[in-house]
Amino acid sequence: MTDSDSPKPDEYTPPRVWTWDSESGGKFANINRPIAGATHDKELPVGQHPLQLYSLGTPNGVKVTVLLEELLAAGHKGAEYDAWLINIGEGDQFGSGFVGINPNSKIPALLDRSTDQPTRVFESGAILLYLAEKFGAFLPSDPGRRTECLSWLFWQMGSAPYLGGGFGHFYAYAPWKMEYPINRFTMEVKRQLDVLDRHLSDKEFMCGDEYTIADMAIWPWYGALVTNKVYSAAEFIEADTYTNVIRWTENIAERPAAKRGRMVNRTFGELDTQLHERHDASDFETRTQDKIGSSD
């Protein structure tokens, strides 16, 4: 039997003009909309440090907090930052203050107040590159190695929508399971994991023996996937077959700065893994209930 002979589910015929169905369902249906801009006026809080981060502890947010914690661990005191929680489930990303920093209304967003005029930076990859260049760290200076690092950084930025918006949505968040999109995106995610596994077969990090922003960009997504920290899909994708990715993932996970970075702006999981806001290094040791929220 060929594909054309296979029985098909009820086929959807797209209308001549698409209209928004706000009751379309899915875990994030209440915050998805086909228009941009602010929905309400809300100023953003500002802390004492030049770097103000507005984010959430999702993989894209973790990229930036890991870099900031790594910068501080490496002695870059100018990387001290305030991390403010943006609750996307409540629509905080559509407040006027946040939209003023990121017109795309996605976390994370960074405001650097150390410049003559405050510099806004949005898109996680752009923030990583901005901070790496600002502090001269975690980005190779050799032109060839720098180019390799940026190639992998942009690989992640281009690949993650297939993992998060494609596989993650249809496998974990869609209102019902659909065979075709799950199969389609699973195939692509496994191909991406194979790309990483082959690349890491003879390398400690993405760019050889040097830990860079490429690792920090890829680890929160693909490392979390193979260790079952997102989508609960490790068995489904046969994560244990990607042994080089797992070795690389576990290596980074043991870094103290990576452990701290994963906690910042995190609002889910065990309470001892959460730090809703971060304003000083001591917050990791002196966490109080108001800083970590509750289990309710």
C-alpha positions as CSV (number, residue, x, y, z in Angstrom):
1,M,0.0,0.0,0.0
2,T,1.4,3.4,-1.0
3,D,1.0,6.6,1.0
4,S,-1.6,7.7,-1.5
5,D,-3.6,4.6,-0.8
6,S,-3.4,4.8,3.0
7,P,-6.5,5.7,4.8
8,K,-6.6,9.4,5.8
9,P,-8.2,11.1,8.8
10,D,-10.9,13.7,8.1
11,E,-9.1,16.3,6.0
12,Y,-9.2,19.9,6.9
13,T,-9.9,22.3,4.1
14,P,-8.5,25.8,4.8
15,P,-11.0,28.6,4.4
16,R,-10.4,31.2,1.7
17,V,-9.5,33.7,4.4
18,W,-8.2,32.6,7.8
19,T,-9.9,34.0,10.9
20,W,-8.7,33.8,14.5
21,D,-10.4,31.3,16.7
22,S,-9.5,32.4,20.2
23,E,-10.9,29.1,21.5
24,S,-8.6,26.9,19.4
25,G,-7.4,25.1,22.5
26,G,-3.9,23.9,23.6
27,K,-2.0,24.7,26.7
28,F,-1.0,28.3,25.6
29,A,-4.2,29.2,23.7
30,N,-5.0,32.0,26.1
31,I,-1.8,33.9,25.3
32,N,-1.6,33.3,21.5
33,R,-2.9,35.9,19.2
34,P,-2.3,37.0,15.6
35,I,-1.5,40.7,16.4
36,A,1.4,42.4,18.2
37,G,1.6,45.3,20.6
38,A,0.8,45.9,24.3
39,T,-2.5,44.8,25.8
40,H,-2.2,46.9,28.9
41,D,0.0,49.6,30.6
42,K,2.6,48.2,33.0
43,E,6.0,49.6,33.8
44,L,8.8,47.2,34.4
45,P,10.6,47.1,37.7
46,V,14.2,48.3,37.8
47,G,16.9,47.1,40.2
48,Q,20.3,48.4,41.3
49,H,22.4,46.8,38.6
50,P,23.2,48.0,35.1
51,L,21.9,44.8,33.5
52,Q,18.1,44.3,33.9
53,L,16.8,40.9,32.7
54,Y,13.1,40.3,32.2
55,S,12.6,36.6,31.7
56,L,11.3,33.2,32.6
57,G,13.1,29.9,33.3
58,T,12.3,28.3,30.0
59,P,15.1,27.0,27.8
60,N,15.4,30.4,26.0
61,G,15.6,32.2,29.4
62,V,18.1,29.7,30.8
63,K,20.5,30.5,28.0
64,V,21.0,34.0,29.3
65,T,21.0,33.3,33.0
66,V,23.6,30.6,32.5
67,L,25.9,33.1,30.6
68,L,25.4,35.8,33.2
69,E,26.3,33.4,36.1
70,E,29.3,32.1,34.1
71,L,30.5,35.7,33.5
72,L,30.3,36.4,37.2
73,A,32.1,33.1,38.1
74,A,34.8,34.2,35.7
75,G,35.3,37.5,37.6
76,H,33.3,39.9,35.4
77,K,31.8,42.0,38.1
78,G,30.1,44.2,35.6
79,A,27.8,41.3,34.7
80,E,25.9,41.6,38.0
81,Y,22.2,41.7,37.1
82,D,18.7,41.8,38.3
83,A,16.4,39.1,36.9
84,W,12.7,39.9,37.0
85,L,10.0,37.3,36.4
86,I,7.9,37.6,33.4
87,N,4.9,35.3,33.8
88,I,3.9,34.5,30.2
89,G,0.9,32.5,31.4
90,E,-0.5,35.7,32.9
91,G,0.3,37.8,29.8
92,D,3.2,39.8,31.4
93,Q,4.9,39.9,28.1
94,F,2.2,42.1,26.6
95,G,2.7,44.8,29.2
96,S,3.7,48.2,27.7
97,G,7.1,48.2,29.5
98,F,8.1,44.8,28.2
99,V,6.9,45.5,24.7
100,G,9.0,48.6,24.8
101,I,12.1,46.4,25.2
102,N,10.9,43.5,23.0
103,P,8.3,44.4,20.4
104,N,8.0,40.7,19.7
105,S,6.6,40.0,23.2
106,K,8.9,37.0,23.9
107,I,11.2,36.3,26.7
108,P,14.0,36.9,27.4
109,A,14.6,40.7,27.1
110,L,17.6,42.6,28.4
111,L,18.1,46.3,29.2
112,D,21.7,47.5,29.6
113,R,21.6,50.7,31.5
114,S,25.4,51.1,31.5
115,T,25.4,52.7,28.1
116,D,24.8,56.4,27.4
117,Q,21.3,55.6,26.3
118,P,19.9,52.3,27.7
119,T,20.4,49.6,25.2
120,R,17.6,47.1,24.7
121,V,18.5,43.6,23.4
122,F,15.9,41.0,22.5
123,E,16.1,37.4,21.1
124,S,18.1,35.0,23.2
125,G,20.9,34.5,20.7
126,A,21.3,38.3,20.3
127,I,21.6,38.7,24.0
128,L,24.2,35.9,24.3
129,L,26.3,37.6,21.5
130,Y,25.8,41.1,23.0
131,L,27.0,40.0,26.4
132,A,29.9,37.8,25.1
133,E,31.2,40.8,23.1
134,K,30.6,43.3,25.9
135,F,32.7,41.3,28.3
136,G,35.1,39.6,25.9
137,A,34.3,36.1,27.1
138,F,32.9,32.8,26.0
139,L,33.3,33.8,22.3
140,P,36.6,32.7,20.6
141,S,38.8,35.6,19.4
142,D,40.4,33.5,16.6
143,P,38.3,34.3,13.4
144,G,37.9,30.7,12.4
145,R,36.8,29.5,15.9
146,R,34.6,32.5,16.3
147,T,32.9,31.7,13.0
148,E,32.4,28.1,14.1
149,C,30.9,29.3,17.4
150,L,28.5,31.6,15.7
151,S,27.5,29.0,13.2
152,W,26.4,26.7,16.0
153,L,24.7,29.6,17.8
154,F,22.6,30.4,14.7
155,W,22.0,26.6,14.1
156,Q,20.3,26.5,17.5
157,M,18.3,29.6,16.9
158,G,17.1,28.2,13.5
159,S,16.5,24.6,14.8
160,A,14.7,25.3,18.2
161,P,11.4,26.2,16.6
162,Y,11.2,22.7,15.2
163,L,11.9,21.3,18.7
164,G,9.8,23.7,20.8
165,G,7.1,25.0,18.5
166,G,6.9,21.8,16.4
167,F,7.7,18.7,18.4
168,G,7.0,20.1,21.8
169,H,3.7,21.6,20.9
170,F,2.2,18.6,19.1
171,Y,3.7,15.9,21.4
172,A,3.1,17.7,24.7
173,Y,0.8,20.7,24.5
174,A,-1.7,20.3,21.6
175,P,-5.3,19.6,22.7
176,W,-5.2,16.2,21.1
177,K,-2.6,13.9,19.6
178,M,-2.1,14.1,15.8
179,E,-0.1,11.5,14.1
180,Y,1.2,13.4,11.1
181,P,2.7,16.4,12.9
182,I,4.1,14.3,15.7
183,N,5.8,12.0,13.2
184,R,7.0,14.9,11.1
185,F,8.6,16.8,13.9
186,T,9.9,13.8,15.7
187,M,11.8,12.9,12.6
188,E,13.3,16.3,12.4
189,V,14.2,16.4,16.1
190,K,16.0,13.1,15.9
191,R,17.9,14.3,12.9
192,Q,19.0,17.3,14.9
193,L,20.1,15.1,17.8
194,D,22.1,13.0,15.3
195,V,23.8,16.2,14.0
196,L,24.8,17.0,17.6
197,D,25.8,13.5,18.5
198,R,28.1,13.1,15.5
199,H,29.6,16.5,16.0
200,L,30.3,15.9,19.7
201,S,31.8,12.4,19.1
202,D,35.4,13.8,19.3
203,K,34.8,17.1,21.1
204,E,34.3,18.1,24.7
205,F,32.2,21.2,23.7
206,M,30.5,22.4,20.6
207,C,33.7,24.3,19.6
208,G,36.2,21.8,20.7
209,D,37.8,22.2,24.1
210,E,36.5,25.8,24.6
211,Y,33.2,26.3,26.4
212,T,31.2,29.0,24.6
213,I,27.9,30.7,24.1
214,A,27.1,28.0,21.5
215,D,27.0,25.4,24.3
216,M,24.9,27.8,26.5
217,A,22.4,28.2,23.7
218,I,22.1,24.5,22.8
219,W,22.3,22.9,26.3
220,P,19.0,24.2,27.8
221,W,17.0,22.8,24.8
222,Y,18.7,19.6,23.7
223,G,20.3,18.8,27.0
224,A,17.0,19.1,28.7
225,L,15.3,17.0,26.1
226,V,17.7,14.0,26.3
227,T,17.6,14.1,30.1
228,N,13.8,14.2,30.2
229,K,13.5,17.7,31.6
230,V,11.2,18.9,28.9
231,Y,8.2,17.3,27.2
232,S,8.8,13.9,29.1
233,A,9.8,12.4,25.8
234,A,13.2,10.9,26.4
235,E,11.9,7.3,25.9
236,F,9.9,8.3,22.9
237,I,12.9,9.7,21.0
238,E,15.3,7.0,22.3
239,A,17.4,9.7,24.0
240,D,19.8,7.1,25.4
241,T,21.1,6.4,21.9
242,Y,22.6,9.9,21.7
243,T,25.5,9.0,24.0
244,N,27.7,12.0,23.1
245,V,24.9,14.5,23.6
246,I,24.2,12.9,27.0
247,R,27.9,13.1,28.0
248,W,28.1,16.7,26.9
249,T,24.9,17.5,28.7
250,E,25.9,16.0,32.0
251,N,29.3,17.7,31.8
252,I,27.7,21.2,31.5
253,A,25.1,20.3,34.2
254,E,27.9,19.9,36.7
255,R,29.1,23.4,36.3
256,P,28.1,25.5,39.3
257,A,27.2,28.5,37.2
258,A,25.0,26.3,35.0
259,K,23.2,25.0,38.1
260,R,22.6,28.5,39.3
261,G,21.5,29.8,35.9
262,R,18.9,27.0,35.5
263,M,17.3,28.1,38.8
264,V,16.8,31.8,38.0
265,N,13.2,32.8,37.0
266,R,12.2,29.2,37.3
267,T,8.6,28.7,38.6
268,F,8.1,25.0,38.1
269,G,9.7,21.7,39.4
270,E,10.9,21.1,42.9
271,L,11.0,24.2,45.1
272,D,14.7,23.8,45.7
273,T,15.3,24.3,42.0
274,Q,13.4,27.6,41.8
275,L,14.5,31.2,42.3
276,H,11.8,33.4,40.9
277,E,13.8,36.6,41.0
278,R,17.5,37.2,41.3
279,H,19.1,40.4,42.5
280,D,22.3,39.3,44.3
281,A,24.4,36.3,44.4
282,S,23.3,35.8,48.0
283,D,19.8,35.1,46.8
284,F,20.8,31.5,46.0
285,E,21.7,30.9,49.7
286,T,19.1,33.1,51.4
287,R,16.0,32.1,49.4
288,T,12.8,32.8,51.2
289,Q,9.3,31.7,50.4
290,D,8.5,34.9,48.7
291,K,11.5,34.4,46.4
292,I,10.6,30.9,45.4
293,G,6.8,31.0,45.5
294,S,4.8,28.1,46.7
295,S,4.0,24.6,45.6
296,D,0.3,25.4,45.1
